Amino acid sequence: MVLLLIFSFLAGIVTVLSPCVLPVLPAILSAGATDGKLRPLGIILGLITSFSFFTLTLTALIEEFGISANILRNLAIFLVFAFGIVMLFPKLSNAFAKFTYFFATAGQKIQGIRKKDGFWSGIVLGVALGLLWTPCAGPILATITTLVATRGLSLDAVFLTLSYSIGTGVPLFFIAYGSQKIIHSSRFLSKHAEGIRQSFGVLMILLAALLAFHWEMLLEQKLIHYVPQVFIEKNPQIEKGLKKLRGETSIQGKAPELVGIVGWINSTPLSLEDLKGKVVLIDFWTYSCINCLRTLPFLEKWDDNYRDKGLVIIGIHTPEFAFEKDRANVEKAVQTLGIQYPVALDNNYETWQAYHNQYWPAHYLIDQNGNLRMIHFGEGAYGETENAIRSLLGLSTLVMQDRKETTHELTPETYLGLERAHSYTSQISIKPNKVAQYSYKTPLENDQVGLRGLWSVENEFILSEGDDSFLDLNFLAKQVYLVLSGVTTTPLQVYMDGKFIKEISFTGPQKYDIVKTEYRRHQLSIKIPKGIKAYAFTFGDE
């Protein structure tokens, strides 16, 4: 637990080094443009309190009161907008008084009329920022929020979240305090404090607009190339501690029922209530996920070995991409992969949400009484999982060793659609949701993606719009996979390090094995036919 607390604190600090700090940075810097000496402290305390509270309780609030997370987010955006307006036009604080006492008070406090220290105005703004930032910190906070979800609201969950929030708050406080110190210690800046304050007001209004229209991801995409990449998760001791703390945990309590399933493959509809007396292994997966596919041989072996002894494996297919919602595509994948156990189509993420799941793949082992007994995220722990199954079935444990995990550094999973695209070279300017001609001159840097020819960059995928469209990648791995969909009779052409390698026939929406080569850094170019959509690269080391 101590290791995880330290990791949570460090992860909070790392968050400040990432583009996801953008939703709060203008407001943090604005603390320096006011006379309130305690305003930076108020903003940070409000941010920590609000962020922690909503991280721990937002799901429960939504379920209990039917409150939409979008309503809360929009409220926070409006508050940021209102604060920006008042900073830009101080006299408008009087106009706010005609509508609501809250805004009048906030406006007066921002100007330091009633409280010269600015502490309470900072608290109000910090609370709004904490509510806004809850969804924005998702990627780095994923491990912690998953632990919170699976363990429920406990002291451990509170300490983990507070540790993360404080880790975030410490550097942000120094940023806020430092900006205030710089402005007030400089005669030139102090002389122009009113103009600086109004400039920050404009920034906060622009920030509200970016968030309201979800344009912040485009800005993050551009800035990702200039922001340092820090991955503290790669520390071996942290990885070992996290795996122990989150992966093979015995959990007491009833497993959530399978809900919102839109169809079944290899089975009639099943429920956990009907399966009482059986040992059930729930596998969250999707057929284009390379990590999921690597677990399938183990799942299929367990199904063969233990089905007649009382084990039921259920693959909960929760789609990552839109084309994976098509039943025919999933049926084809199930048939191709030789899966014999039941597969449930969780197209609307209802079972995924019932389990508060965050990962593909994820395994939930349930005993004969319907209780959760083991949870594991990602690949690995095959020996522990099989022995847990055998123990519940009343069989002796086996002495076995998991498959050796990769020891090589690999290019991370690389998404191509706007929503999660962070790897495009800064040499190209992405034109969202429109056909555009792309080109660049200098070679790609490590793990960067480039486009040449006609492309349309959509939220979830990129679409080839010409007969001479190339998707380029700088990668470090032995295997490269690419998820594609669409219809064409023209094969893909694959080039590596400037040489033609092969053609790949297109056989429908699925994950394609693009290249297998020696482990080192390579330059890959794929000529993709018109009408084909590309979603994400994944990588292997086998």
C-alpha positions as CSV (number, residue, x, y, z in Angstrom):
1,M,0.0,0.0,0.0
2,V,2.9,2.4,0.8
3,L,4.4,1.8,-2.6
4,L,1.1,2.5,-4.3
5,L,0.6,5.7,-2.3
6,I,4.1,6.9,-3.4
7,F,3.2,6.0,-7.0
8,S,-0.1,7.9,-6.7
9,F,1.7,11.0,-5.5
10,L,4.3,10.8,-8.3
11,A,1.6,10.1,-10.9
12,G,0.0,13.3,-9.7
13,I,3.2,15.2,-10.3
14,V,3.6,13.6,-13.7
15,T,0.1,14.8,-14.6
16,V,1.4,18.4,-14.5
17,L,4.0,17.5,-17.1
18,S,1.3,16.3,-19.6
19,P,-1.1,18.2,-21.9
20,C,-4.0,17.3,-19.7
21,V,-3.0,20.2,-17.4
22,L,-4.3,22.5,-20.1
23,P,-7.9,22.7,-18.6
24,V,-6.6,24.2,-15.4
25,L,-3.4,26.0,-16.3
26,P,-4.8,29.4,-17.4
27,A,-6.8,29.6,-14.2
28,I,-3.8,28.6,-12.1
29,L,-1.6,31.3,-13.8
30,S,-4.4,33.9,-13.4
31,A,-3.8,33.8,-9.6
32,G,-0.7,35.9,-10.2
33,A,-2.8,38.7,-11.8
34,T,-4.7,39.5,-8.6
35,D,-3.8,41.2,-5.3
36,G,-5.0,38.3,-3.1
37,K,-1.9,36.8,-1.5
38,L,-3.8,33.6,-0.5
39,R,-5.6,33.1,-3.8
40,P,-3.1,30.6,-5.1
41,L,-3.5,28.5,-1.9
42,G,-7.3,28.8,-2.2
43,I,-7.3,27.6,-5.8
44,I,-5.2,24.6,-5.1
45,L,-7.1,23.6,-1.9
46,G,-10.4,23.9,-3.8
47,L,-9.0,21.9,-6.7
48,I,-7.6,19.1,-4.5
49,T,-10.9,18.9,-2.5
50,S,-13.2,19.0,-5.5
51,F,-11.1,16.6,-7.6
52,S,-10.8,14.0,-4.8
53,F,-14.5,14.3,-3.9
54,F,-15.8,13.8,-7.4
55,T,-13.2,11.1,-8.2
56,L,-14.5,9.1,-5.3
57,T,-18.2,9.8,-5.5
58,L,-19.2,10.9,-9.0
59,T,-20.3,7.4,-10.1
60,A,-22.3,7.0,-6.9
61,L,-23.9,10.4,-7.3
62,I,-24.9,9.6,-10.9
63,E,-26.4,6.3,-10.0
64,E,-28.2,7.6,-6.8
65,F,-29.6,10.9,-8.1
66,G,-29.6,10.4,-11.9
67,I,-27.3,13.4,-12.3
68,S,-25.7,13.6,-15.7
69,A,-21.9,13.9,-15.7
70,N,-22.3,16.2,-18.7
71,I,-24.5,18.6,-16.6
72,L,-21.8,18.9,-13.9
73,R,-19.1,19.3,-16.5
74,N,-21.1,22.1,-18.3
75,L,-21.7,23.8,-15.0
76,A,-18.0,23.9,-14.3
77,I,-17.3,25.2,-17.8
78,F,-19.9,28.0,-17.2
79,L,-18.2,28.9,-14.0
80,V,-14.8,29.2,-15.7
81,F,-16.4,31.3,-18.4
82,A,-18.1,33.5,-15.8
83,F,-14.8,34.1,-13.9
84,G,-13.2,35.0,-17.2
85,I,-15.9,37.5,-18.0
86,V,-15.5,39.2,-14.6
87,M,-11.7,39.3,-14.9
88,L,-12.1,40.9,-18.3
89,F,-14.8,43.4,-17.3
90,P,-14.7,44.0,-13.5
91,K,-17.7,46.2,-13.6
92,L,-19.8,43.3,-14.7
93,S,-19.7,41.9,-11.1
94,N,-22.6,44.3,-10.4
95,A,-24.5,43.0,-13.3
96,F,-24.1,39.5,-12.0
97,A,-25.7,40.6,-8.8
98,K,-29.0,41.1,-10.6
99,F,-29.1,37.4,-11.4
100,T,-27.5,35.5,-8.6
101,Y,-25.8,36.4,-5.3
102,F,-23.3,33.7,-5.9
103,F,-21.8,35.3,-9.0
104,A,-21.9,38.7,-7.5
105,T,-19.9,37.5,-4.5
106,A,-17.5,35.6,-6.7
107,G,-17.0,38.6,-8.9
108,Q,-16.3,40.9,-5.9
109,K,-13.9,38.4,-4.4
110,I,-12.0,38.1,-7.7
111,Q,-11.4,41.9,-7.6
112,G,-10.4,41.8,-4.0
113,I,-13.3,44.1,-3.0
114,R,-14.4,42.2,0.1
115,K,-11.5,39.8,0.8
116,K,-8.1,41.2,0.1
117,D,-6.4,37.8,0.5
118,G,-8.5,36.3,-2.3
119,F,-8.6,33.0,-0.5
120,W,-12.4,32.3,-0.9
121,S,-12.5,33.4,-4.5
122,G,-9.7,30.9,-5.1
123,I,-11.6,28.2,-3.3
124,V,-14.7,28.7,-5.6
125,L,-12.6,28.7,-8.7
126,G,-10.6,25.6,-7.5
127,V,-13.8,23.7,-6.9
128,A,-15.0,24.4,-10.4
129,L,-11.6,23.3,-11.8
130,G,-11.6,20.1,-9.8
131,L,-15.0,19.2,-11.2
132,L,-13.8,20.0,-14.7
133,W,-10.6,18.1,-14.4
134,T,-12.1,14.8,-13.2
135,P,-12.6,13.4,-16.7
136,C,-9.4,15.1,-18.1
137,A,-7.0,13.2,-15.9
138,G,-8.3,9.8,-17.1
139,P,-5.3,8.2,-18.8
140,I,-2.8,8.7,-16.0
141,L,-5.3,8.1,-13.3
142,A,-6.8,4.9,-14.9
143,T,-5.0,2.4,-12.6
144,I,-6.0,4.3,-9.4
145,T,-9.7,4.9,-10.5
146,T,-10.0,1.2,-11.3
147,L,-8.8,0.2,-7.9
148,V,-11.2,2.7,-6.4
149,A,-14.0,1.2,-8.4
150,T,-13.3,-2.4,-7.6
151,R,-12.7,-1.8,-3.9
152,G,-15.4,0.7,-3.4
153,L,-15.3,3.8,-1.1
154,S,-12.8,2.7,1.6
155,L,-10.0,4.4,3.5
156,D,-7.5,2.9,1.0
157,A,-9.4,4.5,-1.9
158,V,-9.5,7.9,-0.1
159,F,-5.8,7.8,0.7
160,L,-4.9,6.8,-2.9
161,T,-7.0,9.6,-4.4
162,L,-5.8,12.2,-1.9
163,S,-2.2,11.1,-2.5
164,Y,-2.7,11.6,-6.3
165,S,-4.5,15.0,-5.8
166,I,-1.8,16.3,-3.5
167,G,0.9,15.2,-5.9
168,T,-0.9,17.3,-8.6
169,G,-1.5,20.2,-6.2
170,V,2.1,20.7,-5.1
171,P,3.6,21.7,-8.4
172,L,0.5,23.6,-9.4
173,F,0.7,25.7,-6.2
174,F,4.3,26.6,-7.0
175,I,3.2,27.6,-10.5
176,A,0.4,29.8,-9.2
177,Y,2.5,31.3,-6.4
178,G,5.5,31.8,-8.7
179,S,3.4,33.6,-11.3
180,Q,2.0,35.9,-8.6
181,K,5.5,36.6,-7.2
182,I,6.9,37.4,-10.7
183,I,4.2,39.8,-11.5
184,H,4.2,41.7,-8.2
185,S,8.0,41.8,-7.9
186,S,8.4,43.4,-11.4
187,R,7.7,47.1,-11.7
188,F,6.9,46.7,-15.4
189,L,4.5,43.8,-14.8
190,S,2.9,45.5,-11.8
191,K,2.3,48.6,-13.8
192,H,0.4,46.6,-16.3
193,A,-1.3,44.2,-13.8
194,E,-4.8,45.3,-15.0
195,G,-4.0,44.4,-18.6
196,I,-2.4,41.1,-17.5
197,R,-5.6,40.3,-15.5
198,Q,-7.8,41.0,-18.5
199,S,-5.5,38.9,-20.7
200,F,-6.0,35.9,-18.3
201,G,-9.7,36.7,-18.5
202,V,-9.6,36.2,-22.2
203,L,-7.6,33.0,-21.8
204,M,-10.2,31.6,-19.4
205,I,-13.0,32.5,-21.8
206,L,-11.2,30.7,-24.6
207,L,-10.5,27.8,-22.4
208,A,-14.3,27.5,-21.6
209,A,-15.0,27.6,-25.4
210,L,-12.4,24.9,-26.1
211,L,-13.9,22.6,-23.4
212,A,-17.5,23.3,-24.4
213,F,-16.8,22.2,-28.0
214,H,-14.2,19.5,-27.1
215,W,-11.5,21.3,-29.1
216,E,-9.0,20.8,-26.3
217,M,-7.9,17.5,-27.8
218,L,-6.7,19.3,-31.0
219,L,-4.6,21.6,-28.9
220,E,-3.2,18.7,-26.9
221,Q,-2.4,16.9,-30.1
222,K,-0.2,19.8,-31.2
223,L,1.5,20.3,-27.8
224,I,2.2,16.6,-27.2
225,H,5.4,16.9,-29.3
226,Y,6.8,19.6,-27.1
227,V,5.9,18.2,-23.7
228,P,8.3,15.7,-22.0
229,Q,7.1,12.1,-21.8
230,V,7.5,10.7,-18.3
231,F,6.4,7.1,-17.6
232,I,7.0,6.3,-13.9
233,E,5.0,3.1,-14.4
234,K,8.0,1.6,-16.2
235,N,9.9,1.4,-12.9
236,P,10.2,-2.3,-12.2
237,Q,9.5,-2.0,-8.5
238,I,6.4,0.1,-9.1
239,E,5.2,-2.4,-11.8
240,K,5.7,-5.3,-9.4
241,G,3.9,-3.5,-6.6
242,L,1.0,-2.4,-8.8
243,K,0.6,-5.9,-10.2
244,K,0.4,-7.4,-6.7
245,L,-1.9,-4.7,-5.4
246,R,-4.3,-4.5,-8.3
247,G,-4.0,-7.8,-10.2
248,E,-4.4,-10.9,-8.1
249,T,-6.6,-9.6,-5.3
250,S,-9.1,-11.7,-3.5
251,I,-12.3,-9.7,-3.3
252,Q,-15.4,-10.5,-1.3
253,G,-18.8,-9.5,-2.5
254,K,-21.3,-10.4,-5.2
255,A,-20.3,-10.1,-8.8
256,P,-22.4,-7.7,-10.8
257,E,-25.0,-9.3,-13.1
258,L,-24.5,-9.3,-16.9
259,V,-26.7,-6.4,-18.1
260,G,-27.4,-4.7,-21.4
261,I,-26.2,-7.6,-23.5
262,V,-27.5,-7.2,-27.1
263,G,-26.7,-10.6,-28.4
264,W,-25.0,-14.0,-27.7
265,I,-22.7,-16.1,-29.8
266,N,-22.1,-19.8,-29.1
267,S,-24.8,-19.8,-26.4
268,T,-28.4,-18.9,-25.5
269,P,-28.6,-15.9,-23.1
270,L,-26.9,-16.6,-19.7
271,S,-27.0,-14.9,-16.3
272,L,-24.9,-15.3,-13.3
273,E,-28.0,-16.3,-11.3
274,D,-28.5,-19.2,-13.7
275,L,-24.9,-20.2,-13.3
276,K,-24.9,-20.6,-9.5
277,G,-23.0,-23.7,-8.7
278,K,-20.5,-23.1,-11.5
279,V,-17.1,-21.4,-11.5
280,V,-17.4,-18.4,-13.9
281,L,-14.5,-16.6,-15.6
282,I,-15.5,-13.3,-17.2
283,D,-13.2,-12.1,-19.9
284,F,-13.6,-8.5,-21.2
285,W,-12.1,-8.4,-24.7
286,T,-12.5,-7.0,-28.2
287,Y,-11.4,-8.8,-31.3
288,S,-9.0,-6.2,-32.7
289,C,-7.1,-5.9,-29.4
290,I,-3.7,-7.6,-29.7
291,N,-3.4,-8.0,-25.9
292,C,-6.7,-9.8,-25.8
293,L,-5.7,-12.1,-28.7
294,R,-2.6,-13.1,-26.8
295,T,-4.7,-14.3,-23.9
296,L,-7.0,-16.4,-26.0
297,P,-4.8,-19.6,-26.2
298,F,-4.9,-19.7,-22.4
299,L,-8.6,-19.2,-22.2
300,E,-9.3,-21.8,-24.9
301,K,-7.0,-24.3,-23.0
302,W,-8.9,-23.7,-19.7
303,D,-12.2,-24.1,-21.5
304,D,-11.1,-27.4,-22.9
305,N,-9.6,-28.7,-19.6
306,Y,-12.2,-27.5,-17.1
307,R,-15.5,-27.1,-18.8
308,D,-16.7,-30.6,-17.9
309,K,-15.5,-30.0,-14.3
310,G,-17.7,-26.9,-13.8
311,L,-15.9,-23.9,-15.4
312,V,-17.9,-21.5,-17.6
313,I,-15.9,-18.9,-19.5
314,I,-17.9,-15.9,-20.8
315,G,-16.2,-13.5,-23.2
316,I,-17.8,-10.1,-22.8
317,H,-17.1,-8.4,-26.2
318,T,-17.1,-4.7,-25.5
319,P,-16.2,-2.9,-28.7
320,E,-13.3,-0.3,-28.8
321,F,-14.2,0.8,-32.3
322,A,-17.6,1.3,-34.0
323,F,-17.1,-1.5,-36.5
324,E,-16.7,-4.0,-33.7
325,K,-20.3,-3.5,-32.8
326,D,-21.4,-5.3,-35.9
327,R,-22.5,-8.8,-34.9
328,A,-21.4,-10.3,-38.2
329,N,-17.8,-9.0,-37.7
330,V,-17.7,-10.5,-34.2
331,E,-19.1,-13.8,-35.4
332,K,-16.5,-14.0,-38.1
333,A,-13.7,-13.3,-35.6
334,V,-15.1,-15.9,-33.1
335,Q,-15.1,-18.5,-35.9
336,T,-11.7,-17.5,-37.2
337,L,-10.2,-17.6,-33.7
338,G,-11.8,-20.9,-32.9
339,I,-13.5,-19.7,-29.7
340,Q,-16.0,-22.3,-28.4
341,Y,-17.1,-20.7,-25.2
342,P,-20.1,-18.2,-24.9
343,V,-19.5,-14.6,-26.2
344,A,-21.8,-11.8,-25.0
345,L,-22.1,-8.6,-27.1
346,D,-21.8,-5.7,-24.7
347,N,-22.2,-3.0,-27.4
348,N,-23.5,-0.3,-25.0
349,Y,-20.9,-0.9,-22.3
350,E,-23.5,-1.7,-19.7
351,T,-21.8,-4.7,-18.3
352,W,-18.4,-3.0,-18.6
353,Q,-19.8,-0.1,-16.5
354,A,-21.4,-2.5,-14.0
355,Y,-18.0,-4.0,-13.4
356,H,-16.3,-0.5,-13.4
357,N,-13.9,-2.0,-15.9
358,Q,-11.1,0.0,-17.5
359,Y,-9.1,-2.5,-19.5
360,W,-8.9,-4.9,-22.4
361,P,-8.4,-7.7,-21.5
362,A,-9.7,-8.0,-17.9
363,H,-10.5,-11.2,-16.1
364,Y,-13.0,-11.6,-13.2
365,L,-13.1,-15.0,-11.5
366,I,-16.4,-15.8,-9.8
367,D,-17.0,-18.7,-7.4
368,Q,-20.0,-21.1,-7.2
369,N,-21.9,-18.7,-5.0
370,G,-21.5,-15.7,-7.3
371,N,-18.7,-14.0,-5.3
372,L,-15.8,-12.2,-6.9
373,R,-12.6,-14.1,-6.0
374,M,-9.9,-12.7,-8.3
375,I,-9.4,-9.8,-10.7
376,H,-6.6,-9.4,-13.2
377,F,-6.0,-6.7,-15.8
378,G,-4.0,-7.2,-18.9
379,E,-1.8,-10.1,-20.0
380,G,0.0,-12.4,-17.7
381,A,-0.7,-14.2,-14.4
382,Y,-1.8,-17.3,-16.3
383,G,-0.4,-19.6,-13.7
384,E,-2.0,-17.8,-10.8
385,T,-5.3,-17.7,-12.7
386,E,-5.4,-21.3,-13.6
387,N,-4.5,-22.4,-10.0
388,A,-7.3,-20.1,-8.7
389,I,-9.7,-21.9,-11.1
390,R,-8.5,-25.3,-9.9
391,S,-8.8,-24.3,-6.3
392,L,-12.4,-23.3,-6.7
393,L,-13.1,-26.5,-8.6
394,G,-11.5,-28.5,-5.8
395,L,-8.5,-29.6,-7.8
396,S,-4.9,-29.6,-6.7
397,T,-2.7,-26.7,-7.7
398,L,-0.2,-27.0,-10.5
399,V,3.5,-25.9,-10.4
400,M,3.9,-23.8,-13.5
401,Q,5.6,-20.7,-14.8
402,D,4.0,-17.9,-16.8
403,R,5.2,-17.1,-20.2
404,K,8.2,-14.8,-20.0
405,E,7.2,-11.2,-20.3
406,T,8.8,-8.9,-22.9
407,T,12.0,-7.3,-21.8
408,H,12.3,-4.9,-24.7
409,E,11.0,-1.4,-24.9
410,L,8.3,-1.1,-27.5
411,T,6.6,1.8,-29.3
412,P,3.3,2.3,-27.3
413,E,-0.1,1.6,-28.8
414,T,-0.7,4.4,-31.3
415,Y,-4.2,5.6,-32.1
416,L,-4.9,7.5,-35.3
417,G,-8.3,9.1,-34.8
418,L,-8.5,12.6,-33.3
419,E,-9.9,11.5,-29.9
420,R,-6.7,9.7,-28.9
421,A,-4.1,10.8,-31.5
422,H,-0.9,12.1,-29.8
423,S,1.8,10.8,-32.2
424,Y,1.5,12.8,-35.4
425,T,4.6,14.6,-36.5
426,S,4.4,18.4,-35.9
427,Q,5.3,18.8,-39.6
428,I,1.7,18.3,-40.5
429,S,-1.3,20.3,-39.4
430,I,-4.3,18.0,-38.9
431,K,-7.6,19.2,-40.6
432,P,-10.4,17.6,-38.5
433,N,-13.2,15.9,-40.3
434,K,-12.4,17.2,-43.8
435,V,-10.5,15.9,-46.8
436,A,-7.0,17.4,-46.9
437,Q,-3.7,16.8,-48.7
438,Y,-0.9,16.0,-46.3
439,S,2.9,15.9,-46.8
440,Y,6.1,16.4,-44.7
441,K,9.8,16.7,-45.5
442,T,12.2,15.5,-42.8
443,P,12.3,11.9,-41.4
444,L,9.9,11.0,-38.6
445,E,11.3,11.1,-35.1
446,N,10.9,8.2,-32.7
447,D,7.3,6.7,-32.5
448,Q,5.9,9.5,-34.7
449,V,3.2,9.0,-37.4
450,G,3.0,10.8,-40.7
451,L,0.5,11.1,-43.5
452,R,1.0,11.6,-47.2
453,G,-1.6,12.1,-49.8
454,L,-5.4,12.6,-49.4
455,W,-6.8,11.8,-45.9
456,S,-9.8,12.6,-43.8
457,V,-8.9,12.5,-40.1
458,E,-12.1,11.7,-38.1
459,N,-12.6,11.3,-34.3
460,E,-12.1,7.5,-34.2
461,F,-10.2,6.7,-37.4
462,I,-8.4,8.2,-40.5
463,L,-9.9,7.5,-43.9
464,S,-7.9,7.2,-47.1
465,E,-9.4,9.5,-49.7
466,G,-7.0,8.9,-52.6
467,D,-5.2,6.2,-54.6
468,D,-1.8,7.4,-53.5
469,S,-2.3,7.8,-49.7
470,F,0.5,6.7,-47.4
471,L,0.4,6.1,-43.6
472,D,4.0,6.3,-42.2
473,L,5.3,5.2,-38.8
474,N,8.6,5.3,-36.9
475,F,8.5,2.3,-34.6
476,L,10.6,0.1,-32.2
477,A,9.3,-3.5,-32.1
478,K,9.4,-6.9,-33.8
479,Q,5.8,-7.0,-34.9
480,V,3.4,-4.3,-36.1
481,Y,-0.3,-4.7,-36.2
482,L,-2.9,-2.3,-37.6
483,V,-6.7,-2.2,-37.2
484,L,-8.5,-1.5,-40.5
485,S,-12.0,-1.5,-41.9
486,G,-13.8,-0.7,-45.1
487,V,-14.2,-2.3,-48.5
488,T,-11.7,-2.6,-51.3
489,T,-10.2,-5.1,-53.8
490,T,-6.9,-3.3,-53.9
491,P,-4.2,-4.8,-51.7
492,L,-2.2,-2.8,-49.2
493,Q,1.4,-2.2,-50.1
494,V,4.0,-2.3,-47.3
495,Y,7.4,-0.6,-47.4
496,M,10.0,-0.7,-44.6
497,D,13.2,1.3,-44.4
498,G,12.7,2.4,-48.0
499,K,12.2,-1.1,-49.5
500,F,9.0,-2.8,-50.7
501,I,8.2,-5.7,-48.4
502,K,4.9,-7.2,-49.4
503,E,1.2,-6.8,-50.3
504,I,-1.6,-7.6,-48.0
505,S,-5.1,-8.5,-49.3
506,F,-7.9,-6.8,-47.5
507,T,-10.4,-9.3,-46.1
508,G,-12.7,-7.0,-44.0
509,P,-12.6,-5.1,-40.7
510,Q,-10.1,-6.7,-38.4
511,K,-6.5,-6.4,-37.0
512,Y,-3.9,-7.0,-39.7
513,D,-0.4,-8.3,-39.2
514,I,1.6,-5.7,-41.1
515,V,5.2,-6.7,-40.6
516,K,7.4,-9.1,-38.6
517,T,11.1,-8.1,-38.4
518,E,14.2,-7.9,-36.2
519,Y,14.0,-5.8,-33.1
520,R,15.3,-2.3,-33.8
521,R,13.9,1.0,-34.9
522,H,12.4,1.0,-38.4
523,Q,10.6,3.4,-40.8
524,L,7.3,1.9,-42.0
525,S,5.2,3.1,-44.9
526,I,1.8,1.6,-45.9
527,K,0.0,2.6,-49.1
528,I,-3.6,2.3,-48.1
529,P,-6.3,2.1,-50.8
530,K,-9.1,4.7,-51.1
531,G,-12.0,4.0,-48.8
532,I,-10.1,2.2,-46.1
533,K,-10.2,3.3,-42.5
534,A,-7.2,2.9,-40.1
535,Y,-7.7,3.0,-36.4
536,A,-4.7,2.1,-34.3
537,F,-1.2,0.5,-34.4
538,T,-0.2,-2.1,-31.8
539,F,3.2,-3.8,-31.4
540,G,4.7,-7.1,-30.4
541,D,8.0,-8.6,-29.2
542,E,7.8,-12.3,-29.9
